[in-house]
Amino acid sequence: MSISRRGFLQAAAAGAVELSLPRSAAAASLSELVNTGRSARASHPLNILILGGTTFLGPHQIRYALERGHSISTFTRGRTAPTIHKDLFREVEQLTGDRAGDLSALQGRTWDAVIDNSGQRIEWTRDTAQLLKDSVDLYVYTSSTGVYYPYLGDDLTEDTAVLLEDLPNETLREQPSYGVMKANSEMEARRAFGDDRTSVVRPTYIIGPADSSNRFPYWPVRLQRGGEVLVPGKGHDRVQYIDVRDLTEFMIRLIENRTAGTFNVAGPASTQGMHAFVYGVHAALSSEVSWVMATDYEFLQEQRLRFATPWLMPQGDYYGSARINIERAKAAGLTYRPLARSTWDTLEWWWSDAVTDERRATAWLAGPRSFPMTLEREAEIIAAWKRR
Ligand SMILES: NC(=O)c1ccc[n+]([C@@H]2O[C@H](COP(=O)([O-])OP(=O)(O)OC[C@H]3O[C@@H](n4cnc5c(N)ncnc54)[C@H](OP(=O)(O)O)[C@@H]3O)[C@@H](O)[C@H]2O)c1
């Protein structure tokens, strides 16, 4: 089935695409049930500075923190405009500068906590942490499970050793790799604030509305189209992801409880395989799908299909990428929305004005930030799988 934005909106208005997850009264009570007590106001309103705040994670943090009664300042270059929760930015103090050289807007100010979302260089985190260490109580660094690359273990806990330098190889890097940059940035935050005033959050793939990548959106959008759907990987290949709202609420909760430490943030709550994942996404939809489960790694390697996030072929350096231990975060209050909720909200956002027609169209073309495969490529791989 081919879907257009107009078609989606018309069907949604008529209730035709909401059969499996109604949004009106029933959905409201579902989300109340799932999020019981979360939107009550915090007992102590806090002043929170977000380094960043306008792309994906930031707008959700702002929405939830304001709902809890906190005050928010953001610090950006003023280049990226939020695409969701835009109206809420009227209530936000928006400071302008540049982490690469102009932190003057942060000087002489005090906050209860800072969330560092925009740390893309080790020296950026070093400079802001050093500048703010005597004027902010808690530094919350948004890191990544990328620090565990290469993902070699069966159970990657927060105590697993991480690389602080790239392994020597033939490729000369100008900048450290992502995981090494994040691991060193975590250290810079701790060096300035000390272990008891630093909170490091290591999310896996973040999913949900305003996703700046086309990784997770592929699955809801593809499954909504229906037809023969290629699913790479074995049924039990592990997958992990975290809804941006669950991550957000966890981070604000850490600040409210003034919890220091390092936390892996991944879901779902219990182990999930790739087949359970695609069935879970499809459970929010009513499209007619016929599954083509391509379970042979050798075949997938031949087809150069090693990633269709959240699935990564669990071999070599990626073996343990979805074997991230989440017990510490769960004990500290991490909770989970159902996958059907993440799926539905992602689709609603995907077909909204927050996403341009150009993005919706180019996602289907081959390119570095596109969906994991074009429809033509998917059909070719399915044909090759059937010929085996
Ligand atoms: N997406 C995932 O699956 C995933 C997984 C694990 C971890 N993470 C981490 O999660 C974090 C969340 O990123 P996000 O984009 O969602 O955060 P965000 O806070 O919503 O947006 C990033 C912000 O950084 C600002 N920025 C960029 N360069 C800047 C500079 N030189 N000086 C000042 N501000 C600058 C941008 O605004 P301007 O452009 O206006 O400056 C933008 O507001 C990142 O640290 C990422 O590594 C993401």
The ligand as an SDF file (V2000), in Angstrom:
LIG
                    3D

 48 52  0  0  0  0  0  0  0  0999 V2000
   20.3250   10.0020   18.4320 N   0  0  0  0  0  0  0  0  0  0  0  0
   20.7620    8.9090   19.0320 C   0  0  0  0  0  0  0  0  0  0  0  0
   20.3430    7.7930   18.7390 O   0  0  0  0  0  0  0  0  0  0  0  0
   21.8020    9.0430   20.1450 C   0  0  0  0  0  0  0  0  0  0  0  0
   22.2200    7.9040   20.8140 C   0  0  0  0  0  0  0  0  0  0  0  0
   23.1080    8.0180   21.8860 C   0  0  0  0  0  0  0  0  0  0  0  0
   23.5610    9.2650   22.2570 C   0  0  0  0  0  0  0  0  0  0  0  0
   23.1680   10.3830   21.5800 N   0  0  0  0  0  0  0  0  0  0  0  0
   23.6500   11.6880   22.0310 C   0  0  0  0  0  0  0  0  0  0  0  0
   22.5180   12.4210   22.4250 O   0  0  0  0  0  0  0  0  0  0  0  0
   22.8040   13.8240   22.3560 C   0  0  0  0  0  0  0  0  0  0  0  0
   21.5490   14.4670   21.8800 C   0  0  0  0  0  0  0  0  0  0  0  0
   21.6680   15.2110   20.6960 O   0  0  0  0  0  0  0  0  0  0  0  0
   20.4450   16.0890   20.1590 P   0  0  0  0  0  0  0  0  0  0  0  0
   20.8670   16.6140   18.8220 O   0  0  0  0  0  0  0  0  0  0  0  0
   19.2050   15.3280   20.2480 O   0  0  0  0  0  0  0  0  0  0  0  0
   20.4700   17.2940   21.2290 O   0  0  0  0  0  0  0  0  0  0  0  0
   19.6990   18.6730   21.2390 P   0  0  0  0  0  0  0  0  0  0  0  0
   20.0780   19.3230   22.5140 O   0  0  0  0  0  0  0  0  0  0  0  0
   18.2540   18.5210   20.9430 O   0  0  0  0  0  0  0  0  0  0  0  0
   20.3340   19.4850   19.9910 O   0  0  0  0  0  0  0  0  0  0  0  0
   21.7330   19.6740   19.7720 C   0  0  0  0  0  0  0  0  0  0  0  0
   22.0350   21.1460   19.9540 C   0  0  0  0  0  0  0  0  0  0  0  0
   23.4110   21.4590   19.8890 O   0  0  0  0  0  0  0  0  0  0  0  0
   23.5190   22.8250   19.4530 C   0  0  0  0  0  0  0  0  0  0  0  0
   24.8840   23.0340   18.9750 N   0  0  0  0  0  0  0  0  0  0  0  0
   25.4990   22.3830   17.9580 C   0  0  0  0  0  0  0  0  0  0  0  0
   26.7510   22.8750   17.8000 N   0  0  0  0  0  0  0  0  0  0  0  0
   26.9190   23.8360   18.7570 C   0  0  0  0  0  0  0  0  0  0  0  0
   28.0030   24.7120   19.1120 C   0  0  0  0  0  0  0  0  0  0  0  0
   29.1670   24.6950   18.4400 N   0  0  0  0  0  0  0  0  0  0  0  0
   27.8270   25.5670   20.1390 N   0  0  0  0  0  0  0  0  0  0  0  0
   26.6550   25.6270   20.8080 C   0  0  0  0  0  0  0  0  0  0  0  0
   25.5900   24.8080   20.5260 N   0  0  0  0  0  0  0  0  0  0  0  0
   25.7360   23.9370   19.5090 C   0  0  0  0  0  0  0  0  0  0  0  0
   22.4310   22.9220   18.3800 C   0  0  0  0  0  0  0  0  0  0  0  0
   21.9590   24.2410   18.1790 O   0  0  0  0  0  0  0  0  0  0  0  0
   22.6560   25.2360   17.1060 P   0  0  0  0  0  0  0  0  0  0  0  0
   22.8250   24.4670   15.8390 O   0  0  0  0  0  0  0  0  0  0  0  0
   21.6820   26.3670   16.9830 O   0  0  0  0  0  0  0  0  0  0  0  0
   23.9470   25.6530   17.7010 O   0  0  0  0  0  0  0  0  0  0  0  0
   21.3170   22.0700   19.0120 C   0  0  0  0  0  0  0  0  0  0  0  0
   20.4910   22.8580   19.8470 O   0  0  0  0  0  0  0  0  0  0  0  0
   24.1010   13.9540   21.5830 C   0  0  0  0  0  0  0  0  0  0  0  0
   25.1390   14.2110   22.5140 O   0  0  0  0  0  0  0  0  0  0  0  0
   24.3180   12.5590   20.9810 C   0  0  0  0  0  0  0  0  0  0  0  0
   25.6970   12.2200   20.8740 O   0  0  0  0  0  0  0  0  0  0  0  0
   22.2910   10.2970   20.5360 C   0  0  0  0  0  0  0  0  0  0  0  0
  1  2  1  0
  2  3  2  0
  2  4  1  0
  4  5  1  0
  4 48  2  0
  5  6  2  0
  6  7  1  0
  7  8  2  0
  8  9  1  0
  8 48  1  0
  9 10  1  0
  9 46  1  0
 10 11  1  0
 11 12  1  0
 11 44  1  0
 12 13  1  0
 13 14  1  0
 14 15  2  0
 14 16  1  0
 14 17  1  0
 17 18  1  0
 18 19  2  0
 18 20  1  0
 18 21  1  0
 21 22  1  0
 22 23  1  0
 23 24  1  0
 23 42  1  0
 24 25  1  0
 25 26  1  0
 25 36  1  0
 26 27  1  0
 26 35  1  0
 27 28  2  0
 28 29  1  0
 29 30  1  0
 29 35  2  0
 30 31  1  0
 30 32  2  0
 32 33  1  0
 33 34  2  0
 34 35  1  0
 36 37  1  0
 36 42  1  0
 37 38  1  0
 38 39  2  0
 38 40  1  0
 38 41  1  0
 42 43  1  0
 44 45  1  0
 44 46  1  0
 46 47  1  0
M  CHG  2   8   1  16  -1
M  END
$$$$
